[in-house]
Amino acid sequence: MKRSRFGARDRLSRDAAELQRLASGLSESGGKLEDAYWEAQLAGVVDELLKNGAEDDINIALDRLFEANPSAHDELADMVESRAETTRLEVDGAAWEILLFAAPILAWSRFSIAACPLPKSTLQTLAVQLGAHVFAAGNKLALADFLFSPDQLPRSFCDTWQLTRELGQAALAGENLTVDSAHLPETNRFLADVRYLIGAIAVPRGGALFRWNEKDGDKEDALREWTRQGGPSLEPLFAGCAWQPLLADAYHAACRNADRGSRPYSVKASIAFLQTTLGLMPDAIRAVIGPCYDRRMEEYRVGLGPKDGDAVYHGIVWPLLGGEDESTDCAGEIEAALREAGVKEVRFLDHHFPMEFCDDCGAPMFPNIDGELVHAEMPEQPSSSSQHLH
């Protein structure tokens, strides 16, 4: 007998409720042995939901726990991310652990930042350099043959789960993954942005994943060698750009690291942009910082202009991430990034600005020295450099 739509809705509700129950149990656990029990139960339910594409159940449980039980929310979020970016595959009776990874690159340019297919020769060289300097010996590696923008990354946990398996199978087969770029969304253009190399490693069960997991390994050495050896292959992809590789890591951790790293990088890029475009030296720039609120504080916005006038030439959005809120010293981080870039006049406004955007173009509005949110306008700027930052 065909199930009614109401029956399907009840089933989804029970799945979300079970996630909440198990995550709450894990958050209240008093020891490692009990942790292992709850983790095994929770992992089983999450795996089944990811396999069935039940994204809504996962998101409903996360949303409800976020307000009702933050500790359980964090446990569930960690589990969902972990199960989406890892799997286990067997080949000829041997078990391999699969990890989806991302290698972010920060970039800025007055022109377009490429998001494009990767030539086969470039892909092979990058895989060799990552294998030699970032990942532990004895692992197998596959890359997706596309340089992704943030808009083109997997849209959901279920999509991430599927990509992990596809890249894991490619790694075990000694191949890279061909991406059908025709179905990827258009990327938004920003002055400063992140690009991602996405891949997977297959690790013999119980083996080291990264170079720094080995006795003679070190994270700083890994990043330095990846930048030095991988740089020549990356450089043609970033023609007309300033760029900076970050260290590859597990997929969700790498994306979070890129989000955090892109904020101070965007500040430096914005100051350099005003200097190269207008000849406005950093010590002639005034930065005005204001907090913006929806139901709670969501981000800081920074208006940049000449310190001898009230115009706002350019703006930066500094979003709050993770557990950051009003009590977090993000304003101090913004000031430090501005002063490191050479800006001497930094003003903080003690306002509760709304999340206001331009009705015509959708660009965010930025605070000026008079405490108003205004549209950033470059004087006599060419249209190609009219992009705002994340």
Buried (B, 14 or more C-beta within 10 A) or exposed (E): EEEEEEEEEEEBEEBBBBBBBBBBBBBEBEEEEEBEBBBEBBBEBBBEBBEEBBBEBBBBBBEBBBEEBEEBBBBBBBBBBBBBBBBEBEEEEEEBBBBBBBBBBBBBBBEBBBBBBBEEEBBBBBBBBBBBBBBBEEBBBBBBBBBBBBEBBBEBBBBBBBBBBBBBBBBBEEEBBEBEEEEBEEBEBBBBBBBBBBBBBBBBEEBBBBBBEEEEBEEEEBBEBBBEBBEEBBEEBBEEBBBBBBBBBBBBBBBBBBBBBBBBBBBBBBBBBBBEBBEBEBEBBBBBBBBBBEEEBBBBBBBBBBBEEBBBBBBBBBBBEEEBEEEBEBBEBBBBBBBEBBBEEBBBBEBEBEEBEEEEEEBBBBBBBEEBBBBBEBEEBEEEBBBBBB
